[in-house]
Amino acid sequence: MASIVIPTALRFSRMTIDSLYQINKCGLNKSPRVSSVFPWRRQHYSTITEEKKPDAGESPVQESIEIEKKLKTEIEFINKELTELKEFKDTLEDKYKRALAEGENIRVRLTKQINDAKLFGIQGFCKDLLDVADVLGKATESVPKDEITEKNPHLKSLYEGLIMTEAQLHKVFKKHGLISLNPINEKFDPNQHEALFQQEVEGKDAGTIVVVSKIGYKLHERVVRPALVGVAKG
């Protein structure tokens, strides 16, 4: 921007100097003493070519008026150039700010995508392990509790092994942010639960979950499998 403004300022300064020279020249022409003392005054040292030399009969006042008109014209032209430069500068500044904002938005989106990839990259693997957890849960529920005695040591050992395996599996789930949803006696939430049926239950408000057919799971607050439930009918 400085490279554009400097030539304009130099041209304005140069034009002003030339105009002052013309005015002084008019004053010097009226004095014969000055003409005799300074014989070199008739030489032209202007840095620009004069477009029109004044006639012999043209008065100094008229010449000054013409110079003033030219000066005003040059000033108007310079002001116009300055206005155009200001508009150009504002346009570049606006584009620069928009580019910065767009770059920041891209950075935020990429950062969020990277963080989500770190958190939910194992989502597919977790869904596959949920079937294993369901099988272990069904296996432990199917063992008759009255048969787990010292008379059946093998059954007791097998049952305890299943319980320990299931507990260890849920411990691993929790370590990686996967938690179970068992919403018994809670209010039905369509974002986390999936209703299979409705039934009338005494003492239960409408919309209360009374049966959990299959527990659900969330991975870092994102539901990977909704809980399958039965809801009390109002």
Sine and cosine of phi, psi and omega as CSV:
sin_phi,cos_phi,sin_psi,cos_psi,sin_omega,cos_omega
0.00,0.00,-0.59,0.81,0.00,-1.00
-0.90,0.43,-0.56,0.83,-0.01,-1.00
-0.92,0.40,-0.34,0.94,0.00,-1.00
-1.00,-0.01,-0.61,0.79,-0.09,-1.00
-0.97,0.24,-0.58,0.81,-0.10,-1.00
-0.88,0.48,-0.74,0.67,0.04,-1.00
-0.85,0.52,-0.60,0.80,0.01,-1.00
-0.90,0.43,-0.69,0.72,0.00,-1.00
-0.91,0.41,-0.64,0.77,0.02,-1.00
-0.90,0.44,-0.67,0.75,0.00,-1.00
-0.90,0.43,-0.62,0.78,0.01,-1.00
-0.91,0.42,-0.69,0.73,0.00,-1.00
-0.90,0.43,-0.67,0.74,-0.01,-1.00
-0.90,0.43,-0.66,0.75,0.01,-1.00
-0.91,0.41,-0.62,0.79,0.00,-1.00
-0.90,0.43,-0.67,0.75,0.02,-1.00
-0.89,0.47,-0.67,0.74,0.01,-1.00
-0.90,0.44,-0.62,0.79,0.00,-1.00
-0.92,0.39,-0.67,0.74,0.03,-1.00
-0.90,0.43,-0.57,0.82,0.03,-1.00
-0.90,0.43,-0.65,0.76,-0.01,-1.00
-0.91,0.42,-0.65,0.76,0.00,-1.00
-0.91,0.41,-0.69,0.72,0.01,-1.00
-0.91,0.42,-0.57,0.82,0.00,-1.00
-0.90,0.44,-0.62,0.79,0.02,-1.00
-0.90,0.44,-0.65,0.76,0.01,-1.00
-0.93,0.37,-0.59,0.81,0.00,-1.00
-0.94,0.34,-0.52,0.85,-0.01,-1.00
-0.91,0.42,-0.42,0.91,-0.06,-1.00
-0.99,0.17,-0.27,0.96,-0.08,-1.00
-0.95,-0.31,0.90,-0.43,0.01,-1.00
-0.94,0.35,-0.49,0.87,-0.01,-1.00
-0.91,0.41,-0.66,0.75,0.01,-1.00
-0.90,0.44,-0.58,0.82,0.01,-1.00
-0.90,0.43,-0.60,0.80,-0.04,-1.00
-0.98,0.21,-0.56,0.83,-0.03,-1.00
-0.97,0.25,-0.64,0.76,-0.04,-1.00
-0.91,-0.41,0.99,0.14,-0.05,-1.00
-0.93,0.37,-0.26,0.96,-0.04,-1.00
-1.00,0.06,0.07,1.00,-0.10,-1.00
-0.92,0.38,-0.34,0.94,-0.04,-1.00
-0.99,0.16,-0.16,0.99,0.02,-1.00
-0.97,0.23,0.55,-0.84,-0.04,-1.00
-0.98,-0.21,0.87,-0.49,0.02,-1.00
-0.92,-0.38,0.30,0.95,-0.01,-1.00
-0.91,0.41,0.59,-0.81,0.01,-1.00
-0.99,0.11,-0.06,1.00,0.02,-1.00
-0.80,-0.59,0.37,-0.93,0.01,-1.00
-1.00,0.09,0.78,-0.62,0.00,-1.00
-0.94,0.33,0.73,-0.69,-0.02,-1.00
-0.97,0.26,-0.58,0.81,-0.07,-1.00
-0.52,-0.85,0.82,-0.57,0.05,-1.00
-1.00,0.07,0.64,-0.77,-0.02,-1.00
-0.92,0.39,0.56,-0.83,0.05,-1.00
-0.93,0.36,0.29,-0.96,-0.02,-1.00
-0.90,0.43,-0.55,0.84,-0.03,-1.00
-1.00,0.03,0.02,1.00,-0.05,-1.00
-0.99,0.17,0.75,-0.66,-0.06,-1.00
-0.98,0.22,0.39,-0.92,0.04,-1.00
-0.87,0.48,-0.52,0.86,0.00,-1.00
-0.91,0.42,-0.69,0.72,0.02,-1.00
-0.91,0.42,-0.61,0.79,0.03,-1.00
-0.91,0.43,-0.63,0.78,0.03,-1.00
-0.91,0.42,-0.61,0.79,0.03,-1.00
-0.90,0.44,-0.67,0.74,0.02,-1.00
-0.89,0.45,-0.66,0.75,0.02,-1.00
-0.90,0.44,-0.64,0.77,0.01,-1.00
-0.90,0.43,-0.62,0.78,0.04,-1.00
-0.90,0.45,-0.69,0.72,0.03,-1.00
-0.89,0.46,-0.62,0.78,0.01,-1.00
-0.90,0.44,-0.68,0.73,0.03,-1.00
-0.89,0.45,-0.64,0.77,0.02,-1.00
-0.88,0.47,-0.69,0.72,0.02,-1.00
-0.90,0.43,-0.64,0.77,0.02,-1.00
-0.90,0.44,-0.68,0.73,0.03,-1.00
-0.89,0.46,-0.64,0.77,0.02,-1.00
-0.91,0.42,-0.66,0.75,0.02,-1.00
-0.91,0.41,-0.66,0.75,0.04,-1.00
-0.89,0.46,-0.61,0.80,0.05,-1.00
-0.90,0.43,-0.68,0.73,0.03,-1.00
-0.90,0.44,-0.65,0.76,0.03,-1.00
-0.89,0.46,-0.64,0.77,0.04,-1.00
-0.89,0.45,-0.69,0.72,0.03,-1.00
-0.90,0.44,-0.64,0.77,0.03,-1.00
-0.90,0.43,-0.63,0.78,0.03,-1.00
-0.90,0.43,-0.68,0.73,0.04,-1.00
-0.89,0.46,-0.65,0.76,0.03,-1.00
-0.90,0.44,-0.66,0.75,0.03,-1.00
-0.89,0.45,-0.68,0.74,0.03,-1.00
-0.89,0.46,-0.63,0.78,0.02,-1.00
-0.90,0.43,-0.71,0.70,0.03,-1.00
-0.90,0.45,-0.64,0.77,0.00,-1.00
-0.91,0.42,-0.63,0.77,0.04,-1.00
-0.90,0.43,-0.69,0.72,0.03,-1.00
-0.89,0.46,-0.62,0.79,0.00,-1.00
-0.90,0.44,-0.70,0.71,0.01,-1.00
-0.91,0.41,-0.63,0.77,0.04,-1.00
-0.90,0.43,-0.64,0.77,0.02,-1.00
-0.90,0.43,-0.64,0.77,0.05,-1.00
-0.89,0.45,-0.69,0.72,0.00,-1.00
-0.90,0.44,-0.67,0.74,0.02,-1.00
-0.91,0.42,-0.63,0.77,0.06,-1.00
-0.89,0.45,-0.63,0.78,0.02,-1.00
-0.92,0.39,-0.64,0.77,0.04,-1.00
-0.89,0.45,-0.66,0.75,0.02,-1.00
-0.90,0.44,-0.66,0.75,0.01,-1.00
-0.89,0.46,-0.68,0.74,0.00,-1.00
-0.91,0.42,-0.67,0.74,0.00,-1.00
-0.90,0.43,-0.68,0.73,0.01,-1.00
-0.91,0.42,-0.63,0.78,0.03,-1.00
-0.89,0.45,-0.67,0.75,0.03,-1.00
-0.91,0.42,-0.66,0.75,0.02,-1.00
-0.90,0.44,-0.62,0.78,0.03,-1.00
-0.91,0.41,-0.70,0.72,0.01,-1.00
-0.90,0.43,-0.66,0.76,0.03,-1.00
-0.90,0.43,-0.61,0.79,0.02,-1.00
-0.90,0.43,-0.60,0.80,0.03,-1.00
-0.93,0.37,-0.62,0.78,-0.07,-1.00
-0.98,0.18,-0.67,0.74,-0.15,-0.99
-0.94,-0.35,0.24,0.97,0.03,-1.00
-0.91,0.41,-0.40,0.92,-0.02,-1.00
-0.99,-0.13,0.23,0.97,-0.07,-1.00
-0.87,0.49,-0.71,0.70,0.01,-1.00
-0.89,0.46,-0.66,0.76,0.02,-1.00
-0.90,0.43,-0.63,0.77,0.02,-1.00
-0.90,0.44,-0.66,0.75,0.02,-1.00
-0.86,0.51,-0.61,0.79,0.03,-1.00
-0.93,0.37,-0.59,0.81,0.00,-1.00
-0.96,0.29,-0.35,0.94,0.02,-1.00
-0.89,0.46,-0.56,0.83,0.05,-1.00
-0.90,0.43,-0.60,0.80,0.06,-1.00
-0.90,0.43,-0.68,0.73,0.02,-1.00
-0.89,0.45,-0.62,0.78,0.03,-1.00
-0.90,0.44,-0.66,0.75,0.00,-1.00
-0.90,0.44,-0.68,0.73,0.03,-1.00
-0.90,0.44,-0.64,0.77,0.02,-1.00
-0.90,0.44,-0.69,0.73,0.03,-1.00
-0.91,0.43,-0.59,0.81,0.00,-1.00
-0.91,0.41,-0.69,0.73,0.00,-1.00
-0.94,0.34,-0.55,0.83,0.01,-1.00
-0.95,0.31,-0.46,0.89,-0.06,-1.00
-0.99,0.17,-0.22,0.98,0.00,-1.00
-0.98,0.19,0.82,-0.57,0.03,-1.00
-0.90,0.43,0.77,-0.64,-0.05,-1.00
-0.93,0.37,-0.52,0.86,-0.01,-1.00
-0.96,0.27,-0.21,0.98,0.03,-1.00
-1.00,0.00,-0.17,0.99,-0.02,-1.00
-1.00,0.06,0.99,0.11,-0.02,-1.00
-0.70,-0.72,0.01,-1.00,0.01,-1.00
-0.94,0.34,-0.30,0.95,0.03,-1.00
-0.95,0.31,-0.40,0.92,0.02,-1.00
-0.87,-0.50,0.94,0.33,-0.07,-1.00
-0.89,0.46,-0.56,0.83,-0.01,-1.00
-0.93,0.38,-0.68,0.73,0.04,-1.00
-0.91,0.42,-0.62,0.78,0.01,-1.00
-0.91,0.42,-0.68,0.73,0.01,-1.00
-0.91,0.42,-0.65,0.76,0.02,-1.00
-0.90,0.44,-0.68,0.73,0.00,-1.00
-0.90,0.43,-0.71,0.70,0.00,-1.00
-0.90,0.44,-0.59,0.80,0.06,-1.00
-0.91,0.42,-0.64,0.77,0.04,-1.00
-0.90,0.44,-0.66,0.75,0.01,-1.00
-0.89,0.46,-0.70,0.72,0.00,-1.00
-0.91,0.41,-0.64,0.77,0.02,-1.00
-0.90,0.43,-0.68,0.73,0.02,-1.00
-0.90,0.44,-0.67,0.74,0.02,-1.00
-0.90,0.44,-0.66,0.75,0.02,-1.00
-0.91,0.40,-0.60,0.80,0.02,-1.00
-0.90,0.43,-0.70,0.72,0.02,-1.00
-0.93,0.37,-0.49,0.87,0.07,-1.00
-0.91,0.41,-0.67,0.74,0.06,-1.00
-0.91,0.42,-0.65,0.76,0.06,-1.00
-0.84,0.54,-0.74,0.67,-0.04,-1.00
-0.90,0.43,-0.58,0.81,0.01,-1.00
-0.88,0.48,-0.58,0.82,-0.03,-1.00
-0.99,-0.15,0.23,0.97,0.10,-1.00
1.00,0.03,0.20,0.98,0.01,-1.00
-0.98,-0.19,0.90,-0.44,-0.04,-1.00
-0.84,-0.54,0.46,-0.89,-0.06,-1.00
-1.00,0.03,0.40,-0.92,0.05,-1.00
-0.86,-0.51,0.93,-0.36,0.07,-1.00
-0.84,-0.55,0.99,0.15,-0.22,-0.97
-1.00,0.07,0.65,0.76,0.01,-1.00
-0.89,0.45,0.69,-0.73,0.00,-1.00
0.90,0.43,0.29,0.96,0.08,-1.00
-0.98,-0.21,0.26,-0.97,0.05,-1.00
-0.96,0.29,0.61,-0.79,-0.01,-1.00
-0.93,0.37,0.76,-0.65,0.02,-1.00
-0.83,-0.56,0.93,-0.36,-0.04,-1.00
-0.89,0.46,-0.32,0.95,0.02,-1.00
-0.98,0.21,-0.32,0.95,-0.06,-1.00
-0.82,-0.57,-0.28,0.96,-0.08,-1.00
-0.82,-0.57,0.41,-0.91,0.07,-1.00
-0.79,-0.61,0.90,-0.44,-0.07,-1.00
-0.98,0.18,0.79,-0.61,0.05,-1.00
-1.00,-0.08,-0.55,0.83,-0.04,-1.00
-0.33,-0.94,0.20,-0.98,0.10,-1.00
-0.80,-0.60,0.57,-0.82,0.03,-1.00
-0.49,-0.87,0.44,-0.90,0.00,-1.00
-0.99,0.11,0.79,-0.61,-0.01,-1.00
-0.74,-0.67,0.81,-0.58,0.00,-1.00
-0.94,0.35,0.66,-0.75,0.02,-1.00
0.99,0.13,0.03,1.00,0.00,-1.00
-0.91,-0.42,0.71,-0.70,0.04,-1.00
-0.96,0.28,0.42,-0.91,0.02,-1.00
-0.89,0.46,0.69,-0.72,-0.01,-1.00
1.00,-0.01,0.02,1.00,0.03,-1.00
-1.00,0.09,0.67,-0.74,0.00,-1.00
-0.98,0.18,0.85,-0.52,-0.04,-1.00
-0.94,-0.35,-0.33,0.94,-0.02,-1.00
-0.67,-0.74,0.70,-0.72,0.10,-1.00
-0.89,-0.46,0.97,-0.26,-0.01,-1.00
-0.97,0.23,-0.60,0.80,0.04,-1.00
-0.51,-0.86,0.79,-0.61,-0.03,-1.00
-0.94,0.33,0.46,-0.89,0.02,-1.00
-0.98,-0.20,0.06,-1.00,-0.02,-1.00
-0.61,-0.79,0.55,-0.83,0.09,-1.00
-0.82,-0.57,0.66,-0.75,0.07,-1.00
-0.92,-0.39,0.95,-0.30,-0.03,-1.00
0.78,0.62,0.81,0.59,0.04,-1.00
0.92,0.38,0.15,0.99,0.11,-0.99
-0.96,-0.29,0.82,-0.57,-0.04,-1.00
-0.95,0.30,0.87,-0.49,0.06,-1.00
-0.99,-0.15,-0.38,0.93,0.10,-0.99
-0.45,-0.89,0.88,-0.48,0.03,-1.00
-0.95,0.32,0.46,-0.89,0.04,-1.00
-0.97,0.25,0.71,-0.70,0.04,-1.00
-1.00,0.00,0.88,-0.48,-0.18,-0.98
-0.71,-0.71,0.26,-0.97,0.18,-0.98
-0.92,-0.40,0.68,-0.74,-0.14,-0.99
-0.90,-0.43,0.60,-0.80,0.04,-1.00
-0.94,0.35,0.68,-0.73,-0.02,-1.00
-1.00,-0.06,0.67,-0.74,-0.03,-1.00
-1.00,0.10,0.00,0.00,0.00,0.00
